[in-house]
Amino acid sequence: MDLLKKTARRAAAAACGLLAVAALPAVPAHAAPGAETRAIPARYANQRLDWRPCDSGPLECASMAVPRDWYHPGRGPDLTVAVSRHRATDPAARRGVLMMAAGGPGASGLGRPAGLASYAPKLAAAYDIVSFDQRGVGASTNVVCSGQDAVDALFAGGDLRDRSEEAVRGTVERARDFVRDCRRNSGGLLPHITTDQAAHDMDLYRTLLGVPQVSYYGPSYATYLGAVYATRFPRRVERVVLDSNIDFSGSWQDFLTGQPMSFQRRFEQDFLPWLAANDATYHRGRTPEEAKASYERLRASLREHPLDLEGTRVLPDHLDAAATGIIYSGDRFPDLAGLLAVLEDPASAPAATRRALAQKLKHPMDARFAADFFSVVCQDTPWNRDTAYWVRRSGADSRAYPMAGARELAFTSVCAAWPRSGAPRVEVTGRGLPPVLMLNSEHDPATYYEGAVRAHGRLPGSRLITVGGGDHGTYQSRNACVDRYVEDFLLDGRMPEADAACAGRPLPSPAARGAAQAEEPLSMTRSVPTTEPAAGEAR
């Protein structure tokens, strides 16, 4: 966005001329709520948002200067955070501000108010819907790690199920090289790309919007960000909706190492039975076992004979990354079935289809996304730094849950080698929080239901809506039951008296190609960050 970039440059230039201010006192680990008792330094609180039309769509965009480190605002140059808003369409009925955030961590939130306003006209009438690109991401100041080739080599260099000594050593070395590149290329920014710092950015944004409170909707990683924000600033949030929940009762290590199980469950209990039921169309096997065997045969053939698909060398890792990304939404099961057919017999597909698929498969994880993702998850909470432990653990998970377990060593080796973090750990206890409505599907592959239940237990007074099926991101997915709970709560404050349930939407017919609406995933199989899912991309 040219306008965003120009605005960001102006804000950064202006910030360089501002005077330094006294440092805020450091916050200890496991800090209790209380950040809202500290005044935002005047140099930041007195900014004015220069709203301009965004490059496309019905949104206004601006940027704000934020300190590199909220606990020492006078140290180092300021950062720029790009923000957006969709003004309430019925000013007379306007009830406040609804803040959104993106998933990932590493995805862009800037364009999201337009999608929500289009999907939910009643919310658009009642709220100014606002969002932002989190520090490190998109049109905000970026954090930089490795180039795309290095990221490709780490996450799609061949077959991550290979447990030979040479292969394991290579994965660990490439992870360490990635961390070395992060330290070298980030310009000292790494320690400040954390959820806690982003939560303080959010409160500055609230201040500049001129409102004492905001309501909040956040899916996927944004559930964690929202929980941290509400913990830090409990009196500055009114109504909170957390959709597809990170388990914030524990650490990132605990949460992410639980994902191989949930991805395998989604694949085996939802996708394979659907594929077998549609054998007349896809010819992958009449039972889930036969369908799984056909997947494994294709994967083995890519290991023995990598496929040159329109210039993209497709390996087993590409297939696994595509499959785990697509199963975030049941709407896209036909896309995965079609992808398997093309990879098995490329000549049968039109040239345009082959070219499009090759581009989607080329980079299983975008380098910009990877830089922010690891900055956050490796620093917010502690990690085991014993490489031998991760070799053993990933070996067991690769055998038990190969869909995502095979990738575990690449991800955990990055965090094991990451510079030790001094970021305060925010313990989400639920004390003093406003009403919180939580949503989670039972077979969500990325934010698994068991973790959502634990997170729910951390928030006394919250309500959990259990949604059937396994879609990641349950609101804005054309589920009338879910939509009713969310909109009744945000518009009128109506909470269910107890936890409740909604049926999942039916899985599509073979010919269906619905446009999926689920949130960007937070997962060990993250693909190119985009709001437009397509074959081979995670969302």
Secondary structure, DSSP 4 states (H G I P E B T S, - for coil): -HHHHHHHHHHHHHHHTSPP-PPPPP--TTBPS-GGGSPPPHHHHT-----EE-SSSS-EEEEEEE-S-TTSTTSS--EEEEEEEE--S-GGG--EEEEE--STTT---TTHHHHHHHH-HHHHHHEEEEEEPPTBSTTSPBP----HHHHHHHHSSS-TT--SHHHHHHHHHHHHHHHHHHHHHSTT-GGG-SHHHHHHHHHHHHHHHT-S-EEEEEEEHHHHHHHHHHHH-GGGEEEEEEEEE--TTS-HHHHHTTHHHHHHHHIIIIIHHHHHHTHHHH-S-SSHHHHHHHHHHHHHHHHHS-EEETTEEE-HHHHHHHHHHHTT-GGGHHHHHHHHHHHH-GGGS-HHHHHHHHHHHH-SS-HHHHHHHHHHHTTSS-----HHHHHHHHHHHHHH-HHHHTTHHHHHHHHHHSPPP-PPPBP---TT---EEEEEETT-SSS-HHHHHHHHHTSTT-EEEEESS--S--TTSS-HHHHHHHHHHHHH----SS-EEEPPPPPPPTT------PPPPPSTT--S--SS--TT---
